[in-house]
Amino acid sequence: MKFKLGEFVRFIDENREGYITRIIDDQIVAVTGDDDFEIPVAVSNLARVHGHMANAIANDFGDGEEEKQVAAAEFKTKGISLAFVQDVNKGSLLHFFVVNETSFELLITLNTELKDTYKGEFSGKIGPSSITKVYTASLTELDLWPKFLIDILGFTSSNIKPIKPISLIHKFKAKDFSDTKKTVPFIRQTGWIMQLDEPELKIDAEKLKASFFSQPQNETKKVEKPAREIDLHIEKLRDNYQSLSKPEILDIQLKEFHSKLAAAIVHKFVDMVFIHGVGNGILKDHIHKALSKHPQVRTFKDAYKEKFGYGATEVIFKT
């Protein structure tokens, strides 16, 4: 039986279930349960749970509408992007979507490369003004992700100049998911969006004219000095947090972390403490990955174990 990333499965020989978060080879996959521990298991010991929705996003949005003849004045030539949406039930799962806001039909291939080993992951077409899922990965395993190779061609039978082929080769890092989430077109979800084509350049003639005559202003944005101990528990950041989903809570916490980290650097802090709690370790993992790659961070460690246990991280900045 062949399984896919993101599928919900149950163990045959024990009372355990979870999501497939990594395909190790044809015989072994990795399953992550409610405890967020990833366990390698033979596919022969797994059963697919039929009728279980792994997420609120449909696995297949179809190929969109068949191409229709569109007048040149209405034909949209820009708006191809990648969207990354966290699973609403399992925030550590990240679904990859190709979003097509153009009037072209798109032909897509997705391959991965890891240690000189290549694998075809997706090939297909997506109609105008539509979206399709092409991949699923575990966000907690970001460092183990392969390199992604995406190629996109545009097609139309209308009298429209073809778009340039899009070819993306990218190794994702934590900083790719540090920006604020946006609403993903065509689905009722928020996520990180990566534009693949160049957006249309819109020039405001009046603003352009005014810029030639305006005097340069030497304004600097004032950054408020943060406290040296930042509590990232959601109840400290939001009053109405009870209605928030786990992915939304994580997004708010990481936004606060990056904001206060940047402010500490501006004010030349020597050190700083982030209180993230123990919990399931996802927030701590995100923080540690971001700190390990930050050029202004000298080191970081568990802070004051006698006070916080393992629920806080002390950051030491470069001077």
VMD Tcl script that draws the C-alpha trace (Angstrom):
set ca {
  {0.00 0.00 0.00}
  {1.43 3.36 -1.04}
  {0.94 6.26 1.37}
  {1.26 10.01 0.83}
  {2.53 12.81 3.04}
  {-0.20 14.21 5.24}
  {-2.35 11.05 5.31}
  {-3.88 9.97 8.62}
  {-3.02 6.37 9.52}
  {-3.44 3.87 12.36}
  {-0.92 1.31 13.61}
  {-2.05 -2.29 13.11}
  {-0.30 -3.87 16.10}
  {-0.81 -1.11 18.71}
  {-3.24 1.58 19.74}
  {-1.55 4.53 18.06}
  {-2.35 6.83 15.14}
  {-1.03 9.97 13.50}
  {-0.06 11.75 10.30}
  {2.59 10.68 7.81}
  {5.18 13.47 7.98}
  {8.06 11.91 6.05}
  {8.54 9.23 3.36}
  {11.81 7.48 4.22}
  {11.68 4.90 1.41}
  {9.22 2.53 -0.25}
  {8.98 0.39 2.87}
  {9.27 2.85 5.76}
  {7.53 6.14 6.57}
  {7.65 8.46 9.57}
  {4.43 9.01 11.56}
  {3.86 11.89 13.99}
  {1.18 11.50 16.66}
  {-0.49 13.90 19.08}
  {2.67 13.94 21.23}
  {4.61 15.42 18.27}
  {7.11 12.55 18.33}
  {8.04 11.21 14.90}
  {8.31 7.42 14.71}
  {9.69 5.41 11.74}
  {7.31 2.53 10.95}
  {6.98 -0.08 8.21}
  {4.14 0.57 5.77}
  {3.01 -3.02 6.31}
  {2.16 -2.07 9.90}
  {-0.11 0.83 8.91}
  {-3.74 1.12 7.88}
  {-5.22 4.15 6.18}
  {-8.08 5.75 8.11}
  {-10.74 6.23 5.45}
  {-13.02 9.22 5.70}
  {-10.66 11.07 8.01}
  {-10.03 14.63 6.87}
  {-6.39 15.42 7.60}
  {-7.10 19.09 7.17}
  {-9.87 21.49 6.27}
  {-8.32 22.07 2.87}
  {-9.44 19.69 0.16}
  {-6.61 17.56 -1.20}
  {-7.62 18.22 -4.79}
  {-8.99 21.49 -6.08}
  {-9.17 20.13 -9.61}
  {-7.58 21.76 -12.58}
  {-9.78 24.82 -12.46}
  {-12.14 25.79 -15.22}
  {-11.37 24.86 -18.79}
  {-9.72 27.65 -20.68}
  {-12.12 30.18 -22.13}
  {-11.45 32.75 -24.78}
  {-10.69 35.98 -22.92}
  {-10.43 39.39 -24.52}
  {-6.88 40.79 -24.50}
  {-7.99 43.71 -22.31}
  {-9.29 41.27 -19.67}
  {-6.50 38.72 -19.92}
  {-4.47 38.59 -16.69}
  {-0.80 37.73 -17.24}
  {0.59 38.08 -13.72}
  {-0.12 36.31 -10.46}
  {1.69 32.98 -10.08}
  {2.83 32.10 -6.58}
  {3.61 29.37 -4.08}
  {1.51 29.32 -0.90}
  {2.39 27.45 2.28}
  {-0.53 26.65 4.59}
  {-0.34 24.96 7.98}
  {-2.72 22.05 8.55}
  {-5.61 23.19 10.77}
  {-5.47 19.97 12.81}
  {-1.71 19.48 12.85}
  {0.15 22.79 12.76}
  {3.49 21.06 12.20}
  {2.30 19.91 8.76}
  {2.78 22.38 5.91}
  {0.91 22.06 2.61}
  {2.44 23.51 -0.58}
  {0.10 25.04 -3.16}
  {0.63 26.56 -6.59}
  {-1.70 29.54 -6.97}
  {-2.66 30.65 -10.47}
  {-4.35 34.06 -10.56}
  {-3.59 34.47 -14.28}
  {-5.72 33.68 -17.33}
  {-3.14 31.14 -18.52}
  {-3.38 27.41 -18.07}
  {-0.22 26.31 -16.24}
  {1.81 23.13 -16.74}
  {3.71 22.29 -13.56}
  {6.44 19.85 -12.50}
  {7.88 19.56 -9.00}
  {11.04 17.56 -8.29}
  {13.14 17.28 -5.15}
  {16.86 16.73 -4.71}
  {18.52 15.43 -1.55}
  {22.15 14.35 -1.47}
  {22.27 14.06 -5.28}
  {19.14 11.88 -5.28}
  {16.28 13.25 -7.40}
  {12.59 12.41 -7.05}
  {9.55 13.47 -9.06}
  {6.87 14.69 -6.66}
  {4.16 16.27 -8.84}
  {3.25 16.91 -12.45}
  {0.01 18.27 -13.80}
  {-1.88 21.29 -15.02}
  {-3.82 24.02 -13.26}
  {-6.49 26.08 -14.94}
  {-6.88 29.87 -14.87}
  {-7.85 31.43 -11.54}
  {-7.38 28.26 -9.48}
  {-5.12 26.52 -6.98}
  {-3.70 23.02 -6.51}
  {-1.75 21.23 -3.78}
  {1.62 19.85 -4.90}
  {3.44 18.75 -1.72}
  {3.22 18.28 2.07}
  {6.09 18.39 4.56}
  {6.68 18.56 8.31}
  {7.63 22.06 9.41}
  {9.51 20.69 12.42}
  {11.78 18.78 10.00}
  {12.68 21.92 8.01}
  {16.42 21.23 8.26}
  {15.86 17.82 6.61}
  {13.84 19.14 3.68}
  {15.23 18.49 0.22}
  {15.96 21.15 -2.37}
  {12.88 21.95 -4.47}
  {12.94 22.28 -8.26}
  {9.78 23.78 -9.75}
  {9.18 24.43 -13.45}
  {6.08 26.17 -14.82}
  {4.94 26.85 -18.38}
  {1.95 28.97 -19.38}
  {-0.44 28.08 -22.19}
  {-3.33 29.83 -23.92}
  {-5.01 29.51 -27.28}
  {-5.82 33.23 -27.19}
  {-3.79 35.80 -29.11}
  {-1.61 36.64 -26.09}
  {2.18 36.76 -25.79}
  {3.31 33.70 -23.77}
  {4.82 34.19 -20.33}
  {8.46 33.40 -19.73}
  {8.97 29.88 -18.31}
  {9.40 29.90 -14.54}
  {12.19 27.78 -13.09}
  {12.74 27.82 -9.32}
  {15.47 25.95 -7.43}
  {15.19 26.65 -3.73}
  {16.35 25.28 -0.38}
  {13.93 26.58 2.25}
  {15.13 28.06 5.53}
  {13.41 29.29 8.68}
  {13.51 32.90 7.46}
  {11.20 31.94 4.57}
  {8.42 31.44 7.14}
  {9.15 34.40 9.42}
  {6.98 36.98 7.62}
  {3.37 37.70 8.49}
  {0.85 35.33 6.95}
  {-1.56 36.53 4.27}
  {-4.87 35.25 2.97}
  {-4.26 32.69 0.23}
  {-6.39 33.29 -2.90}
  {-9.24 30.83 -3.57}
  {-9.19 29.18 -0.12}
  {-10.28 30.36 3.31}
  {-6.86 29.97 4.88}
  {-3.87 32.14 5.70}
  {-0.32 31.20 4.86}
  {3.05 32.34 3.63}
  {3.10 33.39 -0.03}
  {6.10 33.40 -2.38}
  {5.61 35.28 -5.65}
  {7.08 33.34 -8.59}
  {6.50 35.83 -11.39}
  {7.20 39.54 -11.37}
  {4.15 41.55 -10.24}
  {2.75 44.10 -12.64}
  {4.39 47.48 -12.20}
  {1.77 50.14 -11.57}
  {2.98 53.74 -11.85}
  {1.05 56.62 -10.32}
  {1.99 59.57 -12.54}
  {0.99 62.20 -9.96}
  {3.00 60.58 -7.17}
  {5.98 60.17 -9.49}
  {5.78 63.86 -10.44}
  {5.50 64.94 -6.81}
  {8.56 62.88 -5.86}
  {10.77 65.00 -8.12}
  {9.87 68.17 -6.25}
  {9.64 66.85 -2.70}
  {12.47 67.59 -0.30}
  {14.28 64.57 1.15}
  {13.31 63.91 4.73}
  {15.76 62.38 7.11}
  {13.28 60.51 9.23}
  {14.16 57.51 11.35}
  {11.53 55.23 12.73}
  {11.72 55.06 16.49}
  {11.96 51.51 17.82}
  {10.62 51.04 21.32}
  {13.12 49.55 23.76}
  {11.89 46.09 24.81}
  {12.12 44.42 28.21}
  {15.01 42.03 28.75}
  {12.59 39.19 29.56}
  {9.87 38.58 26.95}
  {7.01 36.25 27.88}
  {5.65 34.57 24.74}
  {2.75 32.72 26.39}
  {-0.33 33.55 24.32}
  {-2.30 34.80 27.33}
  {0.35 37.52 27.72}
  {-0.01 38.60 24.09}
  {-3.76 38.40 23.42}
  {-6.88 38.78 25.55}
  {-9.18 36.78 23.25}
  {-6.79 33.92 22.61}
  {-9.38 31.22 23.46}
  {-10.87 31.48 19.96}
  {-7.53 31.12 18.17}
  {-6.34 27.93 16.50}
  {-2.94 26.43 17.32}
  {-1.37 27.64 14.02}
  {-2.69 31.17 14.66}
  {-1.28 31.14 18.21}
  {2.12 29.98 16.94}
  {2.10 32.71 14.28}
  {1.39 35.42 16.89}
  {4.12 34.11 19.20}
  {6.74 33.98 16.44}
  {5.82 37.47 15.23}
  {6.34 38.80 18.77}
  {9.63 36.92 19.06}
  {11.06 38.34 15.81}
  {9.85 41.84 16.64}
  {11.43 41.91 20.10}
  {14.61 40.24 18.84}
  {15.04 42.97 16.21}
  {14.33 45.70 18.79}
  {16.95 44.27 21.16}
  {19.55 44.38 18.38}
  {18.66 47.99 17.54}
  {19.14 48.97 21.19}
  {22.43 47.00 21.38}
  {21.35 44.57 24.10}
  {24.05 42.25 25.41}
  {21.56 39.49 26.17}
  {17.84 38.75 26.32}
  {15.49 36.04 27.62}
  {12.48 34.62 25.78}
  {9.99 32.69 27.94}
  {8.33 30.13 25.67}
  {7.28 27.42 28.11}
  {7.78 23.68 27.64}
  {4.56 22.54 25.96}
  {5.03 20.37 22.87}
  {8.34 22.07 22.01}
  {7.25 23.48 18.62}
  {7.64 27.14 19.62}
  {11.02 26.47 21.23}
  {12.16 24.59 18.13}
  {11.19 27.49 15.84}
  {12.99 29.98 18.09}
  {16.17 27.92 18.30}
  {16.28 27.40 14.52}
  {15.89 31.13 13.91}
  {18.57 32.00 16.48}
  {21.02 29.44 15.08}
  {20.96 31.23 11.71}
  {20.84 34.84 12.93}
  {24.01 36.82 12.08}
  {23.76 39.00 15.22}
  {23.40 36.13 17.71}
  {26.61 34.82 19.28}
  {25.00 31.93 21.17}
  {21.87 30.87 23.07}
  {21.08 28.47 25.90}
  {18.45 27.41 28.43}
  {17.91 30.36 30.75}
  {17.95 30.17 34.54}
  {16.80 26.57 34.93}
  {16.12 27.15 38.63}
  {13.59 29.84 37.64}
  {12.15 28.68 34.31}
  {13.12 25.01 34.10}
  {13.50 24.33 30.38}
  {10.84 26.86 29.45}
  {13.03 29.83 28.52}
  {15.96 30.61 26.24}
  {18.70 33.17 26.89}
  {20.16 34.89 23.82}
  {23.69 36.31 23.84}
  {24.27 38.93 21.13}
  {27.46 39.74 19.29}
  {29.10 42.95 20.48}
}
mol new
graphics top color blue
foreach p $ca { graphics top sphere $p radius 0.5 }
foreach p [lrange $ca 0 end-1] q [lrange $ca 1 end] { graphics top cylinder $p $q radius 0.2 }
display resetview
